[in-house]
């Protein structure tokens, strides 16, 4: 994947959006405020990735869906958006702006493909892909669960992965497609490492079992 990004960066002259997460978070905050101020009109619904509306001419939905804020309360929206900004900025600082752009927009393309197949797309799993990438890169980073309990982010990531695996297995086919395609960026960037790590863990467990016997 690194070779592909390097070649793509050379071909595109390194053109990318610096501080991408800042613009996304500001967009989410703006939409959230507008939804609260104009309670009788949902701006989020006008920005959502609804394919029949796109086909009727509302092509802005192909990109504006990324600015729909998480469905949370006024109390938690500040923390949610701040957290998005922190993890997105950390990934950009770690990879560089170009590679982070590739990661994020691969996820956007996955969302678009799932919308074509199901009729509707969401940024929920796209945002999840950022969180999973951050947890993979910084597994020992600590967050305060319920603002009190310090927990390493890898354990939250494991829990989220288990929940969405359940949704993937038990949910309708539309949910499966949305999860699969929206996380394509994560699997492209981390799939090989996850496979090798899982293989190593299985080998370790087998060796430990043999040693006990």
TAFENLIN-V447976 format. One line per field, one symbol per residue. ss: DSSP state (H for helix, E for strand, - for the rest). phi: phi as a letter, one per 40 degrees, with the letter a starting at -180 (. if undefined). burial: b if it has 9 or more other C-alpha atoms within 8 Angstrom, else e. A space follows every 10 residues. Layout:
ss: ???
phi: ???
burial: ???
This chain:
ss: -HHHHHHHHH H--------H HHHHHHHHHH HHHHHHH--- --HHHHH-EE HHHHH----- HHHHHHH--- ---HHHHHHH HHHHHHHHHH HHHHH-HHHH HHHHHHHHHH HHHHHHHH-E E--HHHHHHH HHHHHHH--- -EEEE---EE EEHHHHHHHH HHHHHHHHHH --HHHHHHHH HH-HHHHHHH HHHHHHHHHH HHHHHHHHHH HH-
phi: .ccccccccc ccggcaccfd cccccccccc cccccccbcc bccdccbccb cdcccchccc ccbccccccc cacccccccc cccdcccccc ccccchcccc dcdccccccc cccccccbga bacdcccccc cccccccbcc cbbccfgbcc bccccccccc cccccccccc cccccccccc ccbccccccb dccccccccc cccccccccc ccc
burial: eeeebeeebe eeeeeeeebb bbebbebbbe bbebbeeeee ebbbeebbbb bebbeeeeee bbebbbbbee eeeeeebeeb bbebbebbbb bbeebbbbbb bbbbebbbbb bbbbbbebbb bbbebbbbbb bbbbbbebbe bebbeeeeee bbbbebbeee eeebebbbee beeebbbbbe bbbbbbbbbb bbeeeeeeee eeeeeeeeee eee
